[in-house]
Amino acid sequence: MKISDSTAISMPMRNLLSILAAVGVGVWAYFGVIERLNKLETVTQLAEKDLTQAEERLGGDIEKNNEFRIKWPRGELGSPPADAEQFMLIEHIAGQLEKIQNRMEDMMNNGVNIKRLQEDVKDLRGDVEKLKDGQREMKHSNGD
């Protein structure tokens, strides 16, 4: 069989239309797949760009957060007014506690002194009773 530009092909029209329809569907499907791939690549590129921008923004925030987390407890970043007020109150209460402790110590010494005095008073009562008894005996022995 010799093929040239003048070679004639006889084919039923139905087959020709089927071939054209198959080629049309193939081209349509090919371009649909290409379009879908382009959409996915675009979405991926946008997501990567957003992620990069977010990392850049958050990178500074993370560094600031770490700096705050480390320096705040040390007092290197200052302290809020509420902390200053609390420190003043704690100082005041500590002074009051010290005064109370001194008073308690004084009271403890007084307690010891009071116990000693009570014992002395008991001894003195006993001595007074002995003297009274001695006086009574002398009165009875002189008067009898």
DSSP file (Angstrom, degrees, kcal/mol; ACC not computed):
  #  RESIDUE AA STRUCTURE BP1 BP2  ACC     N-H-->O    O-->H-N    N-H-->O    O-->H-N    TCO  KAPPA ALPHA  PHI   PSI    X-CA   Y-CA   Z-CA
    1    1 A M              0   0    0      0, 0.0     2,-0.5     0, 0.0     0, 0.0   0.000 360.0 360.0 360.0 129.3    0.0    0.0    0.0
    2    2 A K        -     0   0    0      2,-0.0     2,-0.5     0, 0.0     0, 0.0  -0.883 360.0-159.8-106.0 130.6    1.3    3.3   -1.1
    3    3 A I        +     0   0    0     -2,-0.5     2,-0.3     4,-0.1     5,-0.0  -0.927  23.7 148.0-113.3 131.4    0.3    6.4    0.9
    4    4 A S    >   -     0   0    0     -2,-0.5     3,-1.5     4,-0.0    -2,-0.0  -0.838  63.1 -85.6-143.7-177.2    0.5    9.9   -0.5
    5    5 A D  T 3  S+     0   0    0      1,-0.3    -2,-0.0    -2,-0.3     0, 0.0   0.653 127.7  49.8 -71.4 -11.4   -1.3   13.1   -0.2
    6    6 A S  T 3  S+     0   0    0      2,-0.1    -1,-0.3     0, 0.0     2,-0.2   0.321  79.7 124.0-106.4   8.4   -3.7   12.0   -2.8
    7    7 A T    <   -     0   0    0     -3,-1.5     2,-0.4     1,-0.1    -4,-0.1  -0.491  53.8-141.5 -69.6 134.3   -4.5    8.6   -1.2
    8    8 A A        -     0   0    0     -2,-0.2     2,-0.5     2,-0.0    -2,-0.1  -0.797  12.2-162.3-102.5 141.3   -8.2    8.2   -0.5
    9    9 A I        -     0   0    0     -2,-0.4     2,-0.6     2,-0.1    -2,-0.0  -0.979   5.6-154.2-122.1 130.6   -9.6    6.6    2.6
   10   10 A S        +     0   0    0     -2,-0.5    -2,-0.0     2,-0.0     0, 0.0  -0.918  26.8 156.8-107.5 127.8  -13.1    5.4    2.7
   11   11 A M        -     0   0    0     -2,-0.6     2,-0.1     3,-0.0    -2,-0.1  -0.996  45.4-102.2-146.4 144.1  -14.6    5.2    6.1
   12   12 A P     >  -     0   0    0      0, 0.0     4,-1.8     0, 0.0     3,-0.4  -0.406  30.3-124.6 -67.1 147.4  -18.1    5.2    7.4
   13   13 A M  H  > S+     0   0    0      1,-0.2     4,-2.7     2,-0.2     5,-0.2   0.831 108.8  61.2 -61.9 -33.6  -19.2    8.6    8.8
   14   14 A R  H  > S+     0   0    0      1,-0.2     4,-2.1     2,-0.2    -1,-0.2   0.914 105.2  47.0 -62.3 -42.4  -20.2    7.0   12.1
   15   15 A N  H  > S+     0   0    0     -3,-0.4     4,-2.6     2,-0.2    -1,-0.2   0.900 111.5  51.3 -66.2 -40.3  -16.6    5.8   12.7
   16   16 A L  H  X S+     0   0    0     -4,-1.8     4,-2.5     1,-0.2    -2,-0.2   0.926 111.1  47.4 -62.4 -44.9  -15.2    9.2   11.8
   17   17 A L  H  X S+     0   0    0     -4,-2.7     4,-2.6     2,-0.2    -1,-0.2   0.883 111.3  51.6 -65.0 -37.2  -17.6   10.9   14.2
   18   18 A S  H  X S+     0   0    0     -4,-2.1     4,-2.6    -5,-0.2    -2,-0.2   0.916 110.5  48.2 -64.0 -43.8  -16.7    8.4   16.9
   19   19 A I  H  X S+     0   0    0     -4,-2.6     4,-2.5     2,-0.2    -2,-0.2   0.936 113.2  47.4 -63.3 -45.2  -13.0    9.1   16.4
   20   20 A L  H  X S+     0   0    0     -4,-2.5     4,-2.5     1,-0.2    -2,-0.2   0.894 112.7  49.4 -62.6 -40.5  -13.5   12.8   16.5
   21   21 A A  H  X S+     0   0    0     -4,-2.6     4,-2.7     2,-0.2    -1,-0.2   0.911 111.1  49.6 -66.0 -41.3  -15.6   12.5   19.6
   22   22 A A  H  X S+     0   0    0     -4,-2.6     4,-2.5     2,-0.2    -2,-0.2   0.911 112.4  47.3 -63.9 -42.2  -13.0   10.3   21.3
   23   23 A V  H  X S+     0   0    0     -4,-2.5     4,-2.8     2,-0.2     5,-0.2   0.918 112.6  50.1 -64.3 -42.3  -10.3   12.9   20.4
   24   24 A G  H  X S+     0   0    0     -4,-2.5     4,-2.7     2,-0.2    -2,-0.2   0.924 112.2  46.3 -61.3 -45.1  -12.5   15.7   21.7
   25   25 A V  H  X S+     0   0    0     -4,-2.7     4,-2.7     2,-0.2    -1,-0.2   0.900 113.0  50.9 -65.2 -39.7  -13.2   13.9   25.0
   26   26 A G  H  X S+     0   0    0     -4,-2.5     4,-2.6     2,-0.2    -2,-0.2   0.923 112.4  45.5 -63.0 -44.9   -9.4   13.1   25.3
   27   27 A V  H  X S+     0   0    0     -4,-2.8     4,-2.7     2,-0.2     5,-0.2   0.927 113.7  49.6 -64.1 -44.4   -8.4   16.7   24.8
   28   28 A W  H  X S+     0   0    0     -4,-2.7     4,-1.9    -5,-0.2    -2,-0.2   0.923 113.3  46.3 -60.2 -44.8  -11.1   17.9   27.2
   29   29 A A  H  X S+     0   0    0     -4,-2.7     4,-2.5     2,-0.2    -2,-0.2   0.904 111.7  52.2 -65.2 -41.9  -10.0   15.4   29.8
   30   30 A Y  H  X S+     0   0    0     -4,-2.6     4,-2.6     1,-0.2    -2,-0.2   0.951 112.0  44.4 -59.2 -50.7   -6.3   16.4   29.3
   31   31 A F  H  X S+     0   0    0     -4,-2.7     4,-2.5     1,-0.2    -1,-0.2   0.831 111.1  55.4 -66.6 -29.8   -7.0   20.1   29.7
   32   32 A G  H  X S+     0   0    0     -4,-1.9     4,-2.3    -5,-0.2    -1,-0.2   0.917 109.9  45.9 -64.5 -43.2   -9.2   19.3   32.8
   33   33 A V  H  X S+     0   0    0     -4,-2.5     4,-2.5     2,-0.2    -2,-0.2   0.925 113.2  49.3 -65.5 -43.6   -6.3   17.4   34.4
   34   34 A I  H  X S+     0   0    0     -4,-2.6     4,-2.4     1,-0.2    -2,-0.2   0.916 111.1  50.3 -60.9 -43.1   -3.8   20.2   33.5
   35   35 A E  H  X S+     0   0    0     -4,-2.5     4,-2.3     2,-0.2    -1,-0.2   0.916 110.5  49.2 -62.0 -43.2   -6.2   22.8   35.0
   36   36 A R  H  X S+     0   0    0     -4,-2.3     4,-2.5     1,-0.2    -2,-0.2   0.914 110.6  50.3 -63.3 -43.4   -6.6   20.8   38.2
   37   37 A L  H  X S+     0   0    0     -4,-2.5     4,-2.5     1,-0.2    -1,-0.2   0.905 109.9  50.9 -60.7 -41.8   -2.8   20.5   38.5
   38   38 A N  H  X S+     0   0    0     -4,-2.4     4,-2.3     2,-0.2    -2,-0.2   0.910 110.1  49.5 -62.8 -42.2   -2.4   24.3   38.0
   39   39 A K  H  X S+     0   0    0     -4,-2.3     4,-2.7     2,-0.2    -2,-0.2   0.938 112.1  47.8 -61.8 -46.1   -5.0   25.0   40.7
   40   40 A L  H  X S+     0   0    0     -4,-2.5     4,-2.5     1,-0.2    -2,-0.2   0.898 111.7  49.7 -63.6 -40.3   -3.3   22.6   43.2
   41   41 A E  H  X S+     0   0    0     -4,-2.5     4,-2.6     2,-0.2    -1,-0.2   0.900 111.7  49.5 -63.5 -40.1    0.1   24.1   42.5
   42   42 A T  H  X S+     0   0    0     -4,-2.3     4,-2.6     2,-0.2    -2,-0.2   0.932 111.7  47.5 -64.5 -45.6   -1.3   27.6   43.0
   43   43 A V  H  X S+     0   0    0     -4,-2.7     4,-2.5     1,-0.2    -2,-0.2   0.913 113.0  49.6 -62.2 -41.8   -2.9   26.7   46.3
   44   44 A T  H  X S+     0   0    0     -4,-2.5     4,-2.6     2,-0.2    -2,-0.2   0.915 111.2  48.5 -63.5 -43.8    0.3   25.0   47.4
   45   45 A Q  H  X S+     0   0    0     -4,-2.6     4,-2.3     2,-0.2    -2,-0.2   0.909 113.0  47.9 -64.1 -41.5    2.4   28.0   46.5
   46   46 A L  H  X S+     0   0    0     -4,-2.6     4,-2.8     2,-0.2    -2,-0.2   0.910 112.1  49.5 -65.2 -41.2    0.0   30.4   48.3
   47   47 A A  H  X S+     0   0    0     -4,-2.5     4,-2.6     2,-0.2    -2,-0.2   0.918 111.6  48.7 -64.4 -42.3    0.0   28.1   51.4
   48   48 A E  H  X S+     0   0    0     -4,-2.6     4,-2.5     2,-0.2    -1,-0.2   0.900 112.1  49.0 -63.5 -40.5    3.8   28.0   51.4
   49   49 A K  H  X S+     0   0    0     -4,-2.3     4,-2.4     2,-0.2    -2,-0.2   0.930 112.6  47.2 -65.2 -44.8    4.0   31.8   51.1
   50   50 A D  H  X S+     0   0    0     -4,-2.8     4,-2.7     1,-0.2    -2,-0.2   0.905 112.6  50.3 -61.6 -41.3    1.4   32.3   53.9
   51   51 A L  H  X S+     0   0    0     -4,-2.6     4,-2.6     2,-0.2    -2,-0.2   0.905 110.4  49.2 -64.2 -41.8    3.3   29.8   56.1
   52   52 A T  H  X S+     0   0    0     -4,-2.5     4,-2.2     2,-0.2    -2,-0.2   0.922 113.0  46.9 -63.5 -43.9    6.6   31.5   55.4
   53   53 A Q  H  X S+     0   0    0     -4,-2.4     4,-2.6     2,-0.2    -2,-0.2   0.905 112.7  49.7 -64.7 -41.0    5.1   34.9   56.3
   54   54 A A  H  X S+     0   0    0     -4,-2.7     4,-3.4     1,-0.2     5,-0.3   0.908 110.2  50.3 -65.0 -41.2    3.5   33.5   59.5
   55   55 A E  H  X S+     0   0    0     -4,-2.6     4,-2.4     2,-0.2    -1,-0.2   0.894 110.9  49.6 -63.6 -38.7    6.8   31.9   60.5
   56   56 A E  H  X S+     0   0    0     -4,-2.2     4,-1.2     2,-0.2    -2,-0.2   0.931 115.3  43.1 -64.7 -44.7    8.6   35.3   60.0
   57   57 A R  H  X S+     0   0    0     -4,-2.6     4,-1.4     1,-0.2     3,-0.3   0.946 120.1  41.7 -65.3 -47.3    5.9   37.1   62.1
   58   58 A L  H  X S+     0   0    0     -4,-3.4     4,-3.6     1,-0.2     5,-0.3   0.786 102.7  68.9 -73.3 -26.9    5.8   34.4   64.8
   59   59 A G  H  X S+     0   0    0     -4,-2.4     4,-1.9    -5,-0.3    -1,-0.2   0.926 104.5  42.7 -57.2 -44.7    9.6   34.0   64.8
   60   60 A G  H  X S+     0   0    0     -4,-1.2     4,-2.4    -3,-0.3    -1,-0.2   0.891 114.9  50.5 -66.1 -40.0    9.9   37.4   66.3
   61   61 A D  H  X S+     0   0    0     -4,-1.4     4,-2.7     2,-0.2    -2,-0.2   0.885 109.2  50.9 -66.2 -38.4    7.0   36.8   68.7
   62   62 A I  H  X S+     0   0    0     -4,-3.6     4,-2.7     2,-0.2    -1,-0.2   0.912 110.9  48.6 -66.1 -41.3    8.6   33.5   69.8
   63   63 A E  H  X S+     0   0    0     -4,-1.9     4,-2.4    -5,-0.3    -2,-0.2   0.917 113.1  47.5 -63.9 -41.8   11.9   35.2   70.5
   64   64 A K  H  X S+     0   0    0     -4,-2.4     4,-2.6     2,-0.2    -2,-0.2   0.899 111.6  51.3 -64.5 -39.8   10.1   38.0   72.4
   65   65 A N  H  X S+     0   0    0     -4,-2.7     4,-3.0     2,-0.2    -2,-0.2   0.921 110.7  47.7 -63.7 -44.1    8.1   35.3   74.3
   66   66 A N  H  X S+     0   0    0     -4,-2.7     4,-1.9     2,-0.2     5,-0.2   0.910 112.2  49.9 -62.8 -41.9   11.3   33.4   75.3
   67   67 A E  H  X S+     0   0    0     -4,-2.4     4,-2.9     2,-0.2     5,-0.3   0.929 113.9  45.2 -62.0 -44.5   12.9   36.7   76.4
   68   68 A F  H  X S+     0   0    0     -4,-2.6     4,-2.5     1,-0.2    -2,-0.2   0.924 111.1  53.4 -63.4 -45.1    9.9   37.6   78.5
   69   69 A R  H  < S+     0   0    0     -4,-3.0    -1,-0.2     1,-0.2    -2,-0.2   0.837 117.9  36.4 -60.8 -34.8    9.6   34.1   79.9
   70   70 A I  H  X S+     0   0    0     -4,-1.9     4,-0.6    -5,-0.2    -2,-0.2   0.903 122.8  39.5 -85.3 -44.6   13.3   34.1   81.0
   71   71 A K  H  X>S+     0   0    0     -4,-2.9     5,-1.9    -5,-0.2     4,-0.8   0.801 102.3  67.7 -81.5 -29.4   13.7   37.8   82.1
   72   72 A W  H ><5S+     0   0    0     -4,-2.5     3,-1.2    -5,-0.3    -1,-0.2   0.933 100.7  46.7 -60.8 -49.3   10.4   38.5   83.8
   73   73 A P  H 345S+     0   0    0      0, 0.0    -1,-0.2     0, 0.0    -2,-0.2   0.829 110.5  54.9 -63.3 -27.5   10.9   36.1   86.8
   74   74 A R  H 3<5S-     0   0    0     -4,-0.6    -2,-0.2    -3,-0.2    -3,-0.1   0.665 112.6-121.1 -76.6 -15.4   14.4   37.6   87.3
   75   75 A G  T X<5S+     0   0    0     -3,-1.2     3,-1.0    -4,-0.8    -3,-0.2   0.619  75.7 127.5  84.6  13.1   13.0   41.1   87.5
   76   76 A E  T 3 <S+     0   0    0     -5,-1.9    -4,-0.2     1,-0.2     3,-0.1   0.676  73.0  48.7 -76.9 -16.5   15.0   42.3   84.5
   77   77 A L  T 3  S-     0   0    0     -6,-0.6    -1,-0.2     1,-0.4     2,-0.1   0.247 116.9-110.4-104.1  11.8   11.9   43.6   82.7
   78   78 A G    <   -     0   0    0     -3,-1.0    -1,-0.4    -6,-0.1    -3,-0.1  -0.380  33.6 -91.2  89.4-173.5   10.7   45.5   85.8
   79   79 A S        -     0   0    0     -2,-0.1     5,-0.0    -3,-0.1    -7,-0.0  -0.988  33.3-105.1-141.4 150.9    7.6   44.7   87.8
   80   80 A P    >>  -     0   0    0      0, 0.0     4,-1.7     0, 0.0     3,-0.7  -0.307  35.8-108.2 -72.4 160.2    4.0   45.7   87.6
   81   81 A P  H 3> S+     0   0    0      0, 0.0     4,-2.5     0, 0.0     5,-0.2   0.832 118.5  61.5 -58.1 -32.9    2.6   48.2   90.1
   82   82 A A  H 3> S+     0   0    0      1,-0.2     4,-2.3     2,-0.2     5,-0.1   0.896 103.5  49.8 -61.7 -39.1    0.6   45.5   91.8
   83   83 A D  H <> S+     0   0    0     -3,-0.7     4,-2.7     2,-0.2    -1,-0.2   0.915 109.2  51.2 -65.3 -42.3    3.9   43.7   92.6
   84   84 A A  H  X S+     0   0    0     -4,-1.7     4,-2.1     1,-0.2    -2,-0.2   0.918 111.1  48.4 -61.0 -42.2    5.3   46.9   94.1
   85   85 A E  H  X S+     0   0    0     -4,-2.5     4,-2.3     1,-0.2    -1,-0.2   0.908 111.2  50.3 -63.9 -41.5    2.2   47.3   96.2
   86   86 A Q  H  X S+     0   0    0     -4,-2.3     4,-2.7     1,-0.2    -2,-0.2   0.899 108.7  52.1 -63.7 -40.1    2.4   43.7   97.4
   87   87 A F  H  X S+     0   0    0     -4,-2.7     4,-2.3     2,-0.2    -1,-0.2   0.901 109.4  49.8 -63.3 -39.2    6.1   44.1   98.3
   88   88 A M  H  X S+     0   0    0     -4,-2.1     4,-2.3     2,-0.2    -2,-0.2   0.916 111.8  48.1 -64.3 -42.5    5.2   47.2  100.4
   89   89 A L  H  X S+     0   0    0     -4,-2.3     4,-2.7     2,-0.2    -2,-0.2   0.907 111.0  50.5 -64.7 -41.2    2.5   45.3  102.2
   90   90 A I  H  X S+     0   0    0     -4,-2.7     4,-2.5     1,-0.2    -1,-0.2   0.909 110.4  50.0 -62.9 -41.9    4.7   42.4  102.8
   91   91 A E  H  X S+     0   0    0     -4,-2.3     4,-2.0     2,-0.2    -2,-0.2   0.918 111.9  48.0 -62.1 -43.6    7.4   44.7  104.3
   92   92 A H  H  X S+     0   0    0     -4,-2.3     4,-2.2     1,-0.2    -2,-0.2   0.927 112.7  47.8 -62.7 -46.0    4.8   46.4  106.5
   93   93 A I  H  X S+     0   0    0     -4,-2.7     4,-2.6     1,-0.2    -1,-0.2   0.881 108.6  55.0 -64.7 -37.6    3.4   43.0  107.7
   94   94 A A  H  X S+     0   0    0     -4,-2.5     4,-2.1     2,-0.2    -1,-0.2   0.904 107.9  49.8 -62.6 -39.9    7.0   41.8  108.4
   95   95 A G  H  X S+     0   0    0     -4,-2.0     4,-2.0     2,-0.2    -2,-0.2   0.919 111.5  48.0 -62.9 -43.6    7.6   44.9  110.6
   96   96 A Q  H  X S+     0   0    0     -4,-2.2     4,-2.4     1,-0.2    -2,-0.2   0.902 110.1  52.5 -63.7 -40.0    4.4   44.2  112.5
   97   97 A L  H  X S+     0   0    0     -4,-2.6     4,-2.5     1,-0.2    -1,-0.2   0.897 107.3  52.1 -62.9 -40.6    5.3   40.5  112.9
   98   98 A E  H  X S+     0   0    0     -4,-2.1     4,-2.2     2,-0.2    -1,-0.2   0.914 109.8  49.0 -63.0 -42.5    8.7   41.5  114.4
   99   99 A K  H  X S+     0   0    0     -4,-2.0     4,-2.4     1,-0.2    -2,-0.2   0.922 111.4  49.7 -61.5 -43.8    7.0   43.8  116.9
  100  100 A I  H  X S+     0   0    0     -4,-2.4     4,-2.5     1,-0.2    -2,-0.2   0.902 109.4  51.7 -63.1 -40.9    4.6   41.0  117.9
  101  101 A Q  H  X S+     0   0    0     -4,-2.5     4,-2.4     2,-0.2    -1,-0.2   0.905 109.1  50.5 -63.3 -40.9    7.5   38.6  118.3
  102  102 A N  H  X S+     0   0    0     -4,-2.2     4,-2.3     2,-0.2    -2,-0.2   0.922 111.1  48.7 -62.6 -42.9    9.3   41.0  120.6
  103  103 A R  H  X S+     0   0    0     -4,-2.4     4,-2.7     1,-0.2    -2,-0.2   0.908 110.2  51.6 -62.5 -41.5    6.2   41.5  122.7
  104  104 A M  H  X S+     0   0    0     -4,-2.5     4,-2.5     2,-0.2    -1,-0.2   0.907 109.0  50.3 -62.8 -41.1    5.7   37.7  122.9
  105  105 A E  H  X S+     0   0    0     -4,-2.4     4,-2.1     2,-0.2    -1,-0.2   0.916 111.0  49.2 -63.7 -41.7    9.3   37.3  124.1
  106  106 A D  H  X S+     0   0    0     -4,-2.3     4,-2.2     1,-0.2    -2,-0.2   0.915 111.2  50.0 -61.7 -41.7    8.7   39.9  126.7
  107  107 A M  H  X S+     0   0    0     -4,-2.7     4,-2.5     1,-0.2    -2,-0.2   0.870 106.9  54.6 -65.4 -36.3    5.6   38.2  127.8
  108  108 A M  H  X S+     0   0    0     -4,-2.5     4,-1.9     2,-0.2    -1,-0.2   0.914 108.9  48.1 -63.9 -40.8    7.4   34.9  128.0
  109  109 A N  H  X S+     0   0    0     -4,-2.1     4,-2.4     1,-0.2    -2,-0.2   0.899 111.0  51.4 -64.5 -39.8    9.9   36.5  130.4
  110  110 A N  H  X S+     0   0    0     -4,-2.2     4,-3.0     1,-0.2    -2,-0.2   0.892 106.3  55.1 -63.2 -38.8    7.0   37.9  132.4
  111  111 A G  H  X S+     0   0    0     -4,-2.5     4,-2.4     2,-0.2    -1,-0.2   0.914 108.7  47.0 -60.3 -43.1    5.5   34.5  132.6
  112  112 A V  H  X S+     0   0    0     -4,-1.9     4,-2.3     2,-0.2    -1,-0.2   0.927 113.8  48.4 -64.4 -44.1    8.7   33.1  134.1
  113  113 A N  H  X S+     0   0    0     -4,-2.4     4,-2.7     1,-0.2    -2,-0.2   0.894 110.3  51.6 -63.3 -39.5    8.9   36.0  136.5
  114  114 A I  H  X S+     0   0    0     -4,-3.0     4,-2.7     2,-0.2    -1,-0.2   0.923 109.6  49.2 -64.7 -43.5    5.2   35.5  137.5
  115  115 A K  H  X S+     0   0    0     -4,-2.4     4,-2.2     2,-0.2    -1,-0.2   0.924 112.0  48.9 -61.0 -43.2    5.7   31.8  138.2
  116  116 A R  H  X S+     0   0    0     -4,-2.3     4,-2.3     1,-0.2    -2,-0.2   0.922 112.0  48.7 -62.2 -43.4    8.8   32.6  140.3
  117  117 A L  H  X S+     0   0    0     -4,-2.7     4,-2.8     2,-0.2    -2,-0.2   0.883 108.7  53.6 -65.0 -38.0    6.8   35.3  142.2
  118  118 A Q  H  X S+     0   0    0     -4,-2.7     4,-2.2     2,-0.2    -1,-0.2   0.917 109.8  47.7 -62.7 -41.8    3.9   32.9  142.8
  119  119 A E  H  X S+     0   0    0     -4,-2.2     4,-2.4     2,-0.2    -2,-0.2   0.913 111.9  50.1 -64.0 -41.4    6.3   30.4  144.3
  120  120 A D  H  X S+     0   0    0     -4,-2.3     4,-2.8     1,-0.2    -2,-0.2   0.904 109.1  51.8 -63.0 -40.5    7.9   33.1  146.5
  121  121 A V  H  X S+     0   0    0     -4,-2.8     4,-2.7     2,-0.2    -1,-0.2   0.906 109.0  50.6 -64.1 -40.3    4.4   34.2  147.6
  122  122 A K  H  X S+     0   0    0     -4,-2.2     4,-2.4     2,-0.2    -1,-0.2   0.927 111.7  47.6 -61.0 -44.5    3.6   30.6  148.6
  123  123 A D  H  X S+     0   0    0     -4,-2.4     4,-2.5     1,-0.2    -2,-0.2   0.916 112.1  50.0 -62.3 -42.2    6.9   30.4  150.5
  124  124 A L  H  X S+     0   0    0     -4,-2.8     4,-3.0     2,-0.2    -2,-0.2   0.900 109.1  51.3 -64.8 -40.6    6.1   33.7  152.2
  125  125 A R  H  X S+     0   0    0     -4,-2.7     4,-2.9     2,-0.2    -1,-0.2   0.923 110.3  49.6 -60.2 -44.0    2.6   32.6  153.2
  126  126 A G  H  X S+     0   0    0     -4,-2.4     4,-2.3     1,-0.2    -2,-0.2   0.932 112.7  46.8 -60.6 -44.0    4.1   29.5  154.7
  127  127 A D  H  X S+     0   0    0     -4,-2.5     4,-2.4     2,-0.2    -2,-0.2   0.903 112.1  50.5 -64.4 -40.5    6.6   31.5  156.6
  128  128 A V  H  X S+     0   0    0     -4,-3.0     4,-2.8     2,-0.2    -2,-0.2   0.910 110.4  50.1 -63.5 -41.7    3.9   34.0  157.8
  129  129 A E  H  X S+     0   0    0     -4,-2.9     4,-2.8     1,-0.2    -1,-0.2   0.901 110.3  49.9 -63.9 -39.8    1.8   31.1  159.0
  130  130 A K  H  X S+     0   0    0     -4,-2.3     4,-2.6     2,-0.2    -2,-0.2   0.907 112.0  48.0 -64.0 -41.2    4.7   29.6  160.9
  131  131 A L  H  X S+     0   0    0     -4,-2.4     4,-2.7     2,-0.2    -2,-0.2   0.912 111.8  49.5 -65.6 -41.3    5.4   33.0  162.5
  132  132 A K  H  X S+     0   0    0     -4,-2.8     4,-2.8     2,-0.2    -2,-0.2   0.939 112.2  48.1 -61.7 -44.8    1.7   33.4  163.4
  133  133 A D  H  X S+     0   0    0     -4,-2.8     4,-2.4     1,-0.2    -2,-0.2   0.906 112.1  49.9 -61.9 -40.4    1.7   29.9  164.9
  134  134 A G  H  X S+     0   0    0     -4,-2.6     4,-2.0     2,-0.2    -1,-0.2   0.898 111.0  49.1 -63.8 -40.5    4.9   30.8  166.8
  135  135 A Q  H  X S+     0   0    0     -4,-2.7     4,-2.4     2,-0.2    -2,-0.2   0.918 111.3  49.4 -64.8 -44.0    3.3   34.0  168.0
  136  136 A R  H  X S+     0   0    0     -4,-2.8     4,-2.9     1,-0.2     5,-0.2   0.907 110.4  50.5 -63.0 -41.6    0.2   32.1  169.2
  137  137 A E  H  X S+     0   0    0     -4,-2.4     4,-2.7     1,-0.2    -1,-0.2   0.896 110.7  49.0 -64.8 -38.4    2.3   29.5  170.9
  138  138 A M  H  X S+     0   0    0     -4,-2.0     4,-2.3     2,-0.2     5,-0.3   0.900 112.1  48.5 -68.2 -38.6    4.2   32.2  172.7
  139  139 A K  H  X S+     0   0    0     -4,-2.4     4,-2.7     2,-0.2    -2,-0.2   0.927 114.9  45.3 -66.6 -43.3    1.0   34.0  173.8
  140  140 A H  H  X S+     0   0    0     -4,-2.9     4,-1.5     1,-0.2    -2,-0.2   0.889 114.7  47.3 -68.1 -38.4   -0.5   30.7  175.0
  141  141 A S  H  < S+     0   0    0     -4,-2.7    -1,-0.2    -5,-0.2    -2,-0.2   0.841 118.9  40.2 -74.7 -31.0    2.7   29.7  176.8
  142  142 A N  H  < S+     0   0    0     -4,-2.3    -2,-0.2    -5,-0.2    -1,-0.2   0.858 119.2  45.9 -80.0 -38.5    3.0   33.2  178.4
  143  143 A G  H  <        0   0    0     -4,-2.7    -2,-0.2    -5,-0.3    -3,-0.2   0.703 360.0 360.0 -81.1 -20.6   -0.6   33.6  179.2
  144  144 A D     <        0   0    0     -4,-1.5    -1,-0.2    -5,-0.2    -2,-0.1   0.468 360.0 360.0 -83.5 360.0   -1.2   30.1  180.6
